[in-house]
Amino acid sequence: MCDPDGFEGRGIVLSKIADDRLWVEMPNGHRVVAVNAKKSKFELSEIQPGDKVAVFFSPSDMARGTILK
């Protein structure tokens, strides 16, 4: 995890918004905008709609997340 105060959740990629952003839907139906972690070992071009990803959330902003895996 990136920060001890945040938490990680898993979701499904809905679509790509821009070069570095994705819509991700969480299991509870909440949709978030997620970006790729800079230290990540994969490219966003490898991620397709329907793929399952792990998203890190900061407690201060639940509408945005960082893709971890």
C-alpha positions as CSV (number, residue, x, y, z in Angstrom):
1,M,0.0,0.0,0.0
2,C,1.1,3.5,-0.7
3,D,-0.1,5.1,2.6
4,P,-1.0,3.6,5.9
5,D,-4.1,5.8,6.2
6,G,-5.6,4.7,2.9
7,F,-7.1,1.4,1.9
8,E,-7.2,-0.9,-1.1
9,G,-10.2,-2.2,-3.0
10,R,-10.8,-4.3,-6.1
11,G,-12.9,-3.2,-9.1
12,I,-13.6,-3.8,-12.8
13,V,-12.4,-1.4,-15.5
14,L,-15.4,0.1,-17.4
15,S,-13.6,2.3,-19.9
16,K,-10.6,4.6,-20.6
17,I,-11.2,8.3,-20.2
18,A,-7.8,9.6,-21.4
19,D,-4.3,8.4,-21.9
20,D,-3.7,8.0,-18.1
21,R,-7.2,7.6,-16.6
22,L,-9.8,4.9,-16.3
23,W,-13.4,4.5,-15.0
24,V,-13.4,1.7,-12.4
25,E,-16.5,0.3,-10.8
26,M,-16.2,-1.1,-7.3
27,P,-18.3,-4.1,-6.1
28,N,-20.7,-1.8,-4.2
29,G,-21.5,0.1,-7.5
30,H,-19.4,3.1,-6.7
31,R,-17.5,4.4,-9.8
32,V,-14.2,6.1,-9.5
33,V,-11.6,7.7,-11.7
34,A,-8.3,5.8,-11.4
35,V,-4.8,6.6,-12.6
36,N,-1.7,4.4,-13.0
37,A,0.8,4.5,-10.2
38,K,4.1,5.9,-11.3
39,K,6.0,3.0,-9.8
40,S,3.8,0.5,-11.5
41,K,5.4,-2.2,-13.7
42,F,2.6,-2.2,-16.3
43,E,1.3,0.2,-18.9
44,L,-2.3,1.4,-19.0
45,S,-2.4,0.2,-22.6
46,E,-2.3,-3.4,-21.2
47,I,-5.5,-2.8,-19.3
48,Q,-8.8,-3.4,-21.1
49,P,-12.4,-2.8,-20.1
50,G,-13.6,-5.8,-18.1
51,D,-10.2,-6.4,-16.4
52,K,-10.1,-6.6,-12.6
53,V,-7.7,-4.2,-10.9
54,A,-6.6,-3.2,-7.4
55,V,-7.2,0.4,-6.5
56,F,-5.7,2.4,-3.6
57,F,-7.9,5.1,-2.1
58,S,-7.0,8.0,0.1
59,P,-9.6,8.6,2.9
60,S,-9.8,12.3,1.9
61,D,-11.0,11.7,-1.7
62,M,-13.1,8.6,-2.4
63,A,-13.8,9.6,-6.0
64,R,-10.2,9.1,-7.2
65,G,-7.9,6.2,-6.9
66,T,-4.5,4.8,-7.9
67,I,-4.2,1.5,-9.8
68,L,-1.8,-0.8,-8.0
69,K,-2.2,-4.1,-9.9
